[in-house]
Amino acid sequence: MVRIDDKVREVITKIKLEEAAIAHRQNTIDNAAPEVSVAT
């Protein structure tokens, strides 16, 4: 039973870490300054 609990906890931790990484990438995209080039 303890092994199962540890495995569940490990899987949940991996999911949370991946969700945090996805959120970080999305925030990086959202906060990026737009690149504007003006042709003269």
PDBQT receptor file of N, H, CA, C and O in Angstrom, charges set to zero:
ATOM      1  N   MET A   1       0.826  -1.196   0.000  1.00  0.00    +0.000 N 
ATOM      2  CA  MET A   1       0.000   0.000   0.000  1.00  0.00    +0.000 C 
ATOM      3  C   MET A   1       0.865   1.251   0.000  1.00  0.00    +0.000 C 
ATOM      4  O   MET A   1       0.555   2.226  -0.685  1.00  0.00    +0.000 OA
ATOM      5  N   VAL A   2       1.931   1.225   0.757  1.00  0.00    +0.000 N 
ATOM      6  H   VAL A   2       2.183   0.433   1.314  1.00  0.00    +0.000 HD
ATOM      7  CA  VAL A   2       2.820   2.388   0.832  1.00  0.00    +0.000 C 
ATOM      8  C   VAL A   2       3.487   2.629  -0.517  1.00  0.00    +0.000 C 
ATOM      9  O   VAL A   2       3.657   3.775  -0.934  1.00  0.00    +0.000 OA
ATOM     10  N   ARG A   3       3.869   1.541  -1.204  1.00  0.00    +0.000 N 
ATOM     11  H   ARG A   3       3.731   0.611  -0.866  1.00  0.00    +0.000 HD
ATOM     12  CA  ARG A   3       4.493   1.687  -2.520  1.00  0.00    +0.000 C 
ATOM     13  C   ARG A   3       3.543   2.340  -3.507  1.00  0.00    +0.000 C 
ATOM     14  O   ARG A   3       3.959   3.172  -4.314  1.00  0.00    +0.000 OA
ATOM     15  N   ILE A   4       2.281   1.973  -3.449  1.00  0.00    +0.000 N 
ATOM     16  H   ILE A   4       1.943   1.297  -2.794  1.00  0.00    +0.000 HD
ATOM     17  CA  ILE A   4       1.279   2.554  -4.346  1.00  0.00    +0.000 C 
ATOM     18  C   ILE A   4       1.142   4.049  -4.053  1.00  0.00    +0.000 C 
ATOM     19  O   ILE A   4       1.119   4.861  -4.978  1.00  0.00    +0.000 OA
ATOM     20  N   ASP A   5       1.053   4.415  -2.776  1.00  0.00    +0.000 N 
ATOM     21  H   ASP A   5       1.072   3.755  -2.025  1.00  0.00    +0.000 HD
ATOM     22  CA  ASP A   5       0.938   5.820  -2.387  1.00  0.00    +0.000 C 
ATOM     23  C   ASP A   5       2.145   6.622  -2.875  1.00  0.00    +0.000 C 
ATOM     24  O   ASP A   5       1.999   7.736  -3.378  1.00  0.00    +0.000 OA
ATOM     25  N   ASP A   6       3.334   6.045  -2.720  1.00  0.00    +0.000 N 
ATOM     26  H   ASP A   6       3.453   5.140  -2.312  1.00  0.00    +0.000 HD
ATOM     27  CA  ASP A   6       4.543   6.729  -3.174  1.00  0.00    +0.000 C 
ATOM     28  C   ASP A   6       4.528   6.915  -4.683  1.00  0.00    +0.000 C 
ATOM     29  O   ASP A   6       4.932   7.965  -5.184  1.00  0.00    +0.000 OA
ATOM     30  N   LYS A   7       4.069   5.911  -5.408  1.00  0.00    +0.000 N 
ATOM     31  H   LYS A   7       3.741   5.058  -5.002  1.00  0.00    +0.000 HD
ATOM     32  CA  LYS A   7       4.025   5.997  -6.868  1.00  0.00    +0.000 C 
ATOM     33  C   LYS A   7       3.013   7.051  -7.313  1.00  0.00    +0.000 C 
ATOM     34  O   LYS A   7       3.283   7.824  -8.233  1.00  0.00    +0.000 OA
ATOM     35  N   VAL A   8       1.851   7.084  -6.664  1.00  0.00    +0.000 N 
ATOM     36  H   VAL A   8       1.632   6.457  -5.916  1.00  0.00    +0.000 HD
ATOM     37  CA  VAL A   8       0.832   8.087  -6.980  1.00  0.00    +0.000 C 
ATOM     38  C   VAL A   8       1.390   9.478  -6.714  1.00  0.00    +0.000 C 
ATOM     39  O   VAL A   8       1.231  10.379  -7.538  1.00  0.00    +0.000 OA
ATOM     40  N   ARG A   9       2.036   9.657  -5.583  1.00  0.00    +0.000 N 
ATOM     41  H   ARG A   9       2.165   8.925  -4.914  1.00  0.00    +0.000 HD
ATOM     42  CA  ARG A   9       2.632  10.955  -5.238  1.00  0.00    +0.000 C 
ATOM     43  C   ARG A   9       3.679  11.359  -6.280  1.00  0.00    +0.000 C 
ATOM     44  O   ARG A   9       3.755  12.526  -6.663  1.00  0.00    +0.000 OA
ATOM     45  N   GLU A  10       4.479  10.402  -6.734  1.00  0.00    +0.000 N 
ATOM     46  H   GLU A  10       4.417   9.454  -6.423  1.00  0.00    +0.000 HD
ATOM     47  CA  GLU A  10       5.507  10.674  -7.736  1.00  0.00    +0.000 C 
ATOM     48  C   GLU A  10       4.876  11.113  -9.063  1.00  0.00    +0.000 C 
ATOM     49  O   GLU A  10       5.350  12.059  -9.693  1.00  0.00    +0.000 OA
ATOM     50  N   VAL A  11       3.821  10.435  -9.481  1.00  0.00    +0.000 N 
ATOM     51  H   VAL A  11       3.436   9.667  -8.969  1.00  0.00    +0.000 HD
ATOM     52  CA  VAL A  11       3.147  10.782 -10.733  1.00  0.00    +0.000 C 
ATOM     53  C   VAL A  11       2.520  12.173 -10.634  1.00  0.00    +0.000 C 
ATOM     54  O   VAL A  11       2.624  12.967 -11.568  1.00  0.00    +0.000 OA
ATOM     55  N   ILE A  12       1.879  12.465  -9.521  1.00  0.00    +0.000 N 
ATOM     56  H   ILE A  12       1.795  11.819  -8.762  1.00  0.00    +0.000 HD
ATOM     57  CA  ILE A  12       1.258  13.784  -9.331  1.00  0.00    +0.000 C 
ATOM     58  C   ILE A  12       2.327  14.874  -9.363  1.00  0.00    +0.000 C 
ATOM     59  O   ILE A  12       2.112  15.937  -9.945  1.00  0.00    +0.000 OA
ATOM     60  N   THR A  13       3.464  14.618  -8.746  1.00  0.00    +0.000 N 
ATOM     61  H   THR A  13       3.639  13.755  -8.272  1.00  0.00    +0.000 HD
ATOM     62  CA  THR A  13       4.555  15.591  -8.747  1.00  0.00    +0.000 C 
ATOM     63  C   THR A  13       5.041  15.848 -10.168  1.00  0.00    +0.000 C 
ATOM     64  O   THR A  13       5.277  16.996 -10.546  1.00  0.00    +0.000 OA
ATOM     65  N   LYS A  14       5.193  14.786 -10.959  1.00  0.00    +0.000 N 
ATOM     66  H   LYS A  14       5.001  13.854 -10.652  1.00  0.00    +0.000 HD
ATOM     67  CA  LYS A  14       5.629  14.957 -12.349  1.00  0.00    +0.000 C 
ATOM     68  C   LYS A  14       4.622  15.771 -13.144  1.00  0.00    +0.000 C 
ATOM     69  O   LYS A  14       5.004  16.625 -13.945  1.00  0.00    +0.000 OA
ATOM     70  N   ILE A  15       3.343  15.512 -12.928  1.00  0.00    +0.000 N 
ATOM     71  H   ILE A  15       3.034  14.819 -12.277  1.00  0.00    +0.000 HD
ATOM     72  CA  ILE A  15       2.292  16.258 -13.635  1.00  0.00    +0.000 C 
ATOM     73  C   ILE A  15       2.356  17.726 -13.250  1.00  0.00    +0.000 C 
ATOM     74  O   ILE A  15       2.280  18.598 -14.116  1.00  0.00    +0.000 OA
ATOM     75  N   LYS A  16       2.494  18.009 -11.964  1.00  0.00    +0.000 N 
ATOM     76  H   LYS A  16       2.556  17.301 -11.260  1.00  0.00    +0.000 HD
ATOM     77  CA  LYS A  16       2.555  19.402 -11.506  1.00  0.00    +0.000 C 
ATOM     78  C   LYS A  16       3.772  20.117 -12.071  1.00  0.00    +0.000 C 
ATOM     79  O   LYS A  16       3.681  21.283 -12.454  1.00  0.00    +0.000 OA
ATOM     80  N   LEU A  17       4.907  19.435 -12.126  1.00  0.00    +0.000 N 
ATOM     81  H   LEU A  17       4.981  18.488 -11.815  1.00  0.00    +0.000 HD
ATOM     82  CA  LEU A  17       6.114  20.045 -12.683  1.00  0.00    +0.000 C 
ATOM     83  C   LEU A  17       5.931  20.361 -14.166  1.00  0.00    +0.000 C 
ATOM     84  O   LEU A  17       6.354  21.418 -14.633  1.00  0.00    +0.000 OA
ATOM     85  N   GLU A  18       5.309  19.456 -14.898  1.00  0.00    +0.000 N 
ATOM     86  H   GLU A  18       4.966  18.597 -14.519  1.00  0.00    +0.000 HD
ATOM     87  CA  GLU A  18       5.072  19.683 -16.325  1.00  0.00    +0.000 C 
ATOM     88  C   GLU A  18       4.085  20.828 -16.533  1.00  0.00    +0.000 C 
ATOM     89  O   GLU A  18       4.264  21.642 -17.439  1.00  0.00    +0.000 OA
ATOM     90  N   GLU A  19       3.048  20.896 -15.705  1.00  0.00    +0.000 N 
ATOM     91  H   GLU A  19       2.903  20.234 -14.969  1.00  0.00    +0.000 HD
ATOM     92  CA  GLU A  19       2.092  22.001 -15.809  1.00  0.00    +0.000 C 
ATOM     93  C   GLU A  19       2.779  23.331 -15.520  1.00  0.00    +0.000 C 
ATOM     94  O   GLU A  19       2.492  24.330 -16.180  1.00  0.00    +0.000 OA
ATOM     95  N   ALA A  20       3.679  23.355 -14.546  1.00  0.00    +0.000 N 
ATOM     96  H   ALA A  20       3.912  22.543 -14.010  1.00  0.00    +0.000 HD
ATOM     97  CA  ALA A  20       4.418  24.580 -14.229  1.00  0.00    +0.000 C 
ATOM     98  C   ALA A  20       5.316  24.979 -15.384  1.00  0.00    +0.000 C 
ATOM     99  O   ALA A  20       5.437  26.166 -15.690  1.00  0.00    +0.000 OA
ATOM    100  N   ALA A  21       5.950  24.007 -16.033  1.00  0.00    +0.000 N 
ATOM    101  H   ALA A  21       5.852  23.044 -15.785  1.00  0.00    +0.000 HD
ATOM    102  CA  ALA A  21       6.813  24.304 -17.166  1.00  0.00    +0.000 C 
ATOM    103  C   ALA A  21       5.997  24.870 -18.328  1.00  0.00    +0.000 C 
ATOM    104  O   ALA A  21       6.433  25.811 -18.990  1.00  0.00    +0.000 OA
ATOM    105  N   ILE A  22       4.828  24.307 -18.577  1.00  0.00    +0.000 N 
ATOM    106  H   ILE A  22       4.473  23.542 -18.039  1.00  0.00    +0.000 HD
ATOM    107  CA  ILE A  22       3.952  24.802 -19.645  1.00  0.00    +0.000 C 
ATOM    108  C   ILE A  22       3.506  26.226 -19.325  1.00  0.00    +0.000 C 
ATOM    109  O   ILE A  22       3.524  27.090 -20.202  1.00  0.00    +0.000 OA
ATOM    110  N   ALA A  23       3.110  26.479 -18.090  1.00  0.00    +0.000 N 
ATOM    111  H   ALA A  23       3.096  25.777 -17.378  1.00  0.00    +0.000 HD
ATOM    112  CA  ALA A  23       2.685  27.820 -17.689  1.00  0.00    +0.000 C 
ATOM    113  C   ALA A  23       3.830  28.812 -17.833  1.00  0.00    +0.000 C 
ATOM    114  O   ALA A  23       3.611  29.950 -18.248  1.00  0.00    +0.000 OA
ATOM    115  N   HIS A  24       5.044  28.399 -17.496  1.00  0.00    +0.000 N 
ATOM    116  H   HIS A  24       5.222  27.475 -17.159  1.00  0.00    +0.000 HD
ATOM    117  CA  HIS A  24       6.208  29.286 -17.633  1.00  0.00    +0.000 C 
ATOM    118  C   HIS A  24       6.452  29.641 -19.094  1.00  0.00    +0.000 C 
ATOM    119  O   HIS A  24       6.716  30.799 -19.418  1.00  0.00    +0.000 OA
ATOM    120  N   ARG A  25       6.364  28.650 -19.975  1.00  0.00    +0.000 N 
ATOM    121  H   ARG A  25       6.149  27.709 -19.712  1.00  0.00    +0.000 HD
ATOM    122  CA  ARG A  25       6.551  28.926 -21.401  1.00  0.00    +0.000 C 
ATOM    123  C   ARG A  25       5.467  29.867 -21.923  1.00  0.00    +0.000 C 
ATOM    124  O   ARG A  25       5.755  30.765 -22.715  1.00  0.00    +0.000 OA
ATOM    125  N   GLN A  26       4.233  29.670 -21.487  1.00  0.00    +0.000 N 
ATOM    126  H   GLN A  26       4.000  28.941 -20.844  1.00  0.00    +0.000 HD
ATOM    127  CA  GLN A  26       3.134  30.529 -21.926  1.00  0.00    +0.000 C 
ATOM    128  C   GLN A  26       3.337  31.956 -21.422  1.00  0.00    +0.000 C 
ATOM    129  O   GLN A  26       3.095  32.914 -22.156  1.00  0.00    +0.000 OA
ATOM    130  N   ASN A  27       3.779  32.098 -20.179  1.00  0.00    +0.000 N 
ATOM    131  H   ASN A  27       3.976  31.320 -19.583  1.00  0.00    +0.000 HD
ATOM    132  CA  ASN A  27       4.050  33.434 -19.645  1.00  0.00    +0.000 C 
ATOM    133  C   ASN A  27       5.176  34.113 -20.399  1.00  0.00    +0.000 C 
ATOM    134  O   ASN A  27       5.128  35.320 -20.634  1.00  0.00    +0.000 OA
ATOM    135  N   THR A  28       6.191  33.348 -20.781  1.00  0.00    +0.000 N 
ATOM    136  H   THR A  28       6.230  32.367 -20.590  1.00  0.00    +0.000 HD
ATOM    137  CA  THR A  28       7.298  33.909 -21.550  1.00  0.00    +0.000 C 
ATOM    138  C   THR A  28       6.790  34.438 -22.884  1.00  0.00    +0.000 C 
ATOM    139  O   THR A  28       7.197  35.514 -23.321  1.00  0.00    +0.000 OA
ATOM    140  N   ILE A  29       5.911  33.695 -23.528  1.00  0.00    +0.000 N 
ATOM    141  H   ILE A  29       5.580  32.821 -23.172  1.00  0.00    +0.000 HD
ATOM    142  CA  ILE A  29       5.340  34.126 -24.809  1.00  0.00    +0.000 C 
ATOM    143  C   ILE A  29       4.465  35.359 -24.607  1.00  0.00    +0.000 C 
ATOM    144  O   ILE A  29       4.562  36.319 -25.371  1.00  0.00    +0.000 OA
ATOM    145  N   ASP A  30       3.621  35.339 -23.592  1.00  0.00    +0.000 N 
ATOM    146  H   ASP A  30       3.542  34.558 -22.972  1.00  0.00    +0.000 HD
ATOM    147  CA  ASP A  30       2.701  36.448 -23.342  1.00  0.00    +0.000 C 
ATOM    148  C   ASP A  30       3.435  37.738 -22.995  1.00  0.00    +0.000 C 
ATOM    149  O   ASP A  30       2.982  38.826 -23.350  1.00  0.00    +0.000 OA
ATOM    150  N   ASN A  31       4.561  37.622 -22.306  1.00  0.00    +0.000 N 
ATOM    151  H   ASN A  31       4.930  36.738 -22.018  1.00  0.00    +0.000 HD
ATOM    152  CA  ASN A  31       5.288  38.805 -21.840  1.00  0.00    +0.000 C 
ATOM    153  C   ASN A  31       6.358  39.277 -22.818  1.00  0.00    +0.000 C 
ATOM    154  O   ASN A  31       7.028  40.278 -22.562  1.00  0.00    +0.000 OA
ATOM    155  N   ALA A  32       6.526  38.580 -23.921  1.00  0.00    +0.000 N 
ATOM    156  H   ALA A  32       5.982  37.767 -24.129  1.00  0.00    +0.000 HD
ATOM    157  CA  ALA A  32       7.544  38.972 -24.890  1.00  0.00    +0.000 C 
ATOM    158  C   ALA A  32       7.128  40.276 -25.568  1.00  0.00    +0.000 C 
ATOM    159  O   ALA A  32       5.972  40.462 -25.947  1.00  0.00    +0.000 OA
ATOM    160  N   ALA A  33       8.100  41.166 -25.708  1.00  0.00    +0.000 N 
ATOM    161  H   ALA A  33       9.040  41.014 -25.400  1.00  0.00    +0.000 HD
ATOM    162  CA  ALA A  33       7.822  42.427 -26.397  1.00  0.00    +0.000 C 
ATOM    163  C   ALA A  33       7.677  42.137 -27.886  1.00  0.00    +0.000 C 
ATOM    164  O   ALA A  33       8.488  41.406 -28.455  1.00  0.00    +0.000 OA
ATOM    165  N   PRO A  34       6.678  42.688 -28.508  1.00  0.00    +0.000 N 
ATOM    166  CA  PRO A  34       6.526  42.449 -29.946  1.00  0.00    +0.000 C 
ATOM    167  C   PRO A  34       7.653  43.103 -30.725  1.00  0.00    +0.000 C 
ATOM    168  O   PRO A  34       8.083  44.211 -30.403  1.00  0.00    +0.000 OA
ATOM    169  N   GLU A  35       8.120  42.424 -31.733  1.00  0.00    +0.000 N 
ATOM    170  H   GLU A  35       7.772  41.524 -31.994  1.00  0.00    +0.000 HD
ATOM    171  CA  GLU A  35       9.167  42.986 -32.583  1.00  0.00    +0.000 C 
ATOM    172  C   GLU A  35       8.517  43.712 -33.729  1.00  0.00    +0.000 C 
ATOM    173  O   GLU A  35       7.717  43.148 -34.476  1.00  0.00    +0.000 OA
ATOM    174  N   VAL A  36       8.872  44.973 -33.858  1.00  0.00    +0.000 N 
ATOM    175  H   VAL A  36       9.522  45.431 -33.251  1.00  0.00    +0.000 HD
ATOM    176  CA  VAL A  36       8.265  45.804 -34.911  1.00  0.00    +0.000 C 
ATOM    177  C   VAL A  36       9.392  46.364 -35.758  1.00  0.00    +0.000 C 
ATOM    178  O   VAL A  36      10.340  46.961 -35.248  1.00  0.00    +0.000 OA
ATOM    179  N   SER A  37       9.272  46.162 -37.048  1.00  0.00    +0.000 N 
ATOM    180  H   SER A  37       8.502  45.677 -37.462  1.00  0.00    +0.000 HD
ATOM    181  CA  SER A  37      10.232  46.787 -37.947  1.00  0.00    +0.000 C 
ATOM    182  C   SER A  37       9.465  47.762 -38.836  1.00  0.00    +0.000 C 
ATOM    183  O   SER A  37       8.417  47.433 -39.391  1.00  0.00    +0.000 OA
ATOM    184  N   VAL A  38      10.008  48.954 -38.953  1.00  0.00    +0.000 N 
ATOM    185  H   VAL A  38      10.859  49.222 -38.501  1.00  0.00    +0.000 HD
ATOM    186  CA  VAL A  38       9.353  49.985 -39.752  1.00  0.00    +0.000 C 
ATOM    187  C   VAL A  38      10.174  50.189 -41.006  1.00  0.00    +0.000 C 
ATOM    188  O   VAL A  38      11.341  50.577 -40.950  1.00  0.00    +0.000 OA
ATOM    189  N   ALA A  39       9.546  49.921 -42.141  1.00  0.00    +0.000 N 
ATOM    190  H   ALA A  39       8.598  49.606 -42.187  1.00  0.00    +0.000 HD
ATOM    191  CA  ALA A  39      10.248  50.124 -43.418  1.00  0.00    +0.000 C 
ATOM    192  C   ALA A  39      10.162  51.608 -43.760  1.00  0.00    +0.000 C 
ATOM    193  O   ALA A  39       9.095  52.218 -43.690  1.00  0.00    +0.000 OA
ATOM    194  N   THR A  40      11.292  52.168 -44.126  1.00  0.00    +0.000 N 
ATOM    195  H   THR A  40      12.159  51.673 -44.183  1.00  0.00    +0.000 HD
ATOM    196  CA  THR A  40      11.300  53.607 -44.467  1.00  0.00    +0.000 C 
ATOM    197  C   THR A  40      11.342  53.797 -45.955  1.00  0.00    +0.000 C 
ATOM    198  O   THR A  40      11.355  54.931 -46.432  1.00  0.00    +0.000 OA
TER     199      THR A  40
